[in-house]
Amino acid sequence: AASAVANGAGSDEAIKAGIAAAEAAEAEAQERAIQEKAQLRRATIDKLRSEEVKFHSLPEDVVDYADYLGMDLKEDLGLLWIADEALRADDPDGWIEREGPTGDHYYEHEVTGQVLYSHPLDYQFQQLYLEEKKK
C-alpha cells in the first residue's frame, strides 16, 4: 500500500513537471514570436526609409497601424497607404474622442451616446485593406 501511495505521488510529480515544462516551452515560443514581430517591424521601417517611401504620418506609426489592421508586413508593403490614410482620417461627424479616468481613449457619439473603444473608422479601413488585398 505504501508503494502504491509512493507511485501515486511520483506520478503527480511527473505530471506537475510535465505541465511546468509545457508552460515554459509556451512562454519561450511567445517570447520568440514577440521578438520576431519586433524584428520584422524594424526591418520594415528600415526598408521604407532606405527606399525613401513617403507617408504623411511617421513610418513607425504607419507600420504599427498596419499591424493593427491585420496587414502582413512581409506581403502587404504596397498597401501601407491604407494605414497612412487611416491615420490621417478625421473623426466622423458626431463622434468625439474622449479620455477616461485611467487615461484610456474612447469615442462617444454625441447624439446616440454609443461608445467605441476603437476609432469609428477602423472597421472601414480594415475592410478597405481586405478588398485591396484581393485585387
C-alpha positions in Angstrom: 0.0 0.0 0.0 2.9 2.4 0.8 4.4 1.6 -2.5 1.1 2.5 -4.3 1.0 5.8 -2.5 4.6 6.5 -3.4 4.0 5.6 -7.0 0.9 7.9 -7.0 3.0 10.8 -5.6 5.7 10.1 -8.2 3.2 10.3 -11.0 1.8 13.6 -9.6 5.3 15.0 -9.6 5.8 13.8 -13.1 2.5 15.4 -14.2 3.5 18.7 -12.5 6.9 18.6 -14.1 5.4 17.9 -17.5 3.0 20.8 -17.0 5.8 23.1 -16.0 7.9 22.1 -19.0 4.9 22.7 -21.3 4.3 26.2 -19.8 8.0 27.1 -20.1 8.0 26.0 -23.8 4.9 28.0 -24.4 6.4 31.1 -22.8 9.6 30.7 -24.9 7.5 30.4 -28.0 5.6 33.5 -27.2 8.8 35.4 -26.4 10.3 34.3 -29.8 7.1 35.4 -31.6 7.3 38.8 -29.9 11.0 39.2 -30.8 10.3 38.1 -34.4 7.5 40.6 -34.7 9.7 43.4 -33.4 12.5 42.5 -35.8 10.0 42.5 -38.7 8.7 45.9 -37.6 12.2 47.3 -37.5 13.2 45.7 -40.9 10.0 47.1 -42.5 10.7 50.6 -41.2 14.3 50.4 -42.3 13.2 49.3 -45.8 10.7 52.1 -46.1 13.3 54.6 -45.1 16.0 53.2 -47.4 13.6 53.2 -50.3 12.5 56.7 -49.3 8.9 55.8 -49.2 6.9 59.0 -48.3 3.9 59.0 -45.9 2.0 61.8 -44.4 2.5 60.0 -41.0 5.7 58.7 -39.4 6.7 55.3 -40.8 6.7 53.8 -37.3 3.0 54.9 -36.9 2.1 53.6 -40.3 3.7 50.2 -39.7 2.1 49.9 -36.2 -1.4 50.8 -37.5 -0.9 48.5 -40.5 -0.2 45.7 -38.0 -3.3 46.7 -36.0 -5.4 46.5 -39.2 -4.1 43.0 -39.7 -1.7 43.6 -42.6 1.1 41.2 -43.2 4.2 43.3 -43.1 6.0 40.8 -45.4 3.4 40.8 -48.1 1.4 44.0 -47.9 4.0 46.8 -48.2 2.2 48.1 -51.2 -1.0 48.6 -49.1 0.6 50.6 -46.4 -1.0 53.7 -47.9 -4.3 52.5 -46.3 -2.8 52.7 -42.9 -1.4 56.1 -43.7 -4.8 57.3 -44.9 -6.5 55.9 -41.8 -4.1 57.7 -39.5 -5.0 61.0 -41.2 -8.7 60.4 -41.2 -10.8 62.9 -39.3 -13.3 61.6 -36.7 -16.6 61.0 -38.5 -19.4 63.6 -37.8 -20.9 63.2 -34.4 -18.0 61.2 -32.9 -15.9 62.8 -30.2 -12.7 61.3 -28.8 -12.7 61.3 -25.0 -10.2 60.2 -22.3 -11.3 58.0 -19.4 -10.2 58.5 -15.8 -7.4 55.9 -16.3 -6.1 57.7 -19.4 -7.6 55.3 -22.0 -9.2 56.8 -25.1 -12.6 56.1 -26.4 -15.1 57.5 -28.8 -18.6 58.7 -28.0 -21.3 59.6 -30.4 -22.7 62.9 -29.3 -26.3 62.1 -30.3 -26.7 58.4 -29.6 -24.3 58.1 -26.7 -22.8 55.0 -28.3 -19.3 54.3 -27.0 -16.5 52.7 -29.0 -13.1 51.7 -27.8 -11.6 51.7 -31.3 -11.7 54.5 -33.8 -15.1 54.6 -35.5 -13.4 54.2 -38.9 -11.2 51.2 -38.0 -13.6 48.7 -39.4 -14.0 50.7 -42.7 -10.2 50.7 -43.2 -9.9 47.0 -42.3 -12.5 46.3 -45.0 -10.7 48.5 -47.5 -7.4 46.6 -46.8 -9.2 43.3 -47.3 -10.7 44.5 -50.6 -7.4 45.8 -51.9 -5.6 42.7 -50.9 -7.9 40.6 -53.1 -7.0 42.6 -56.2 
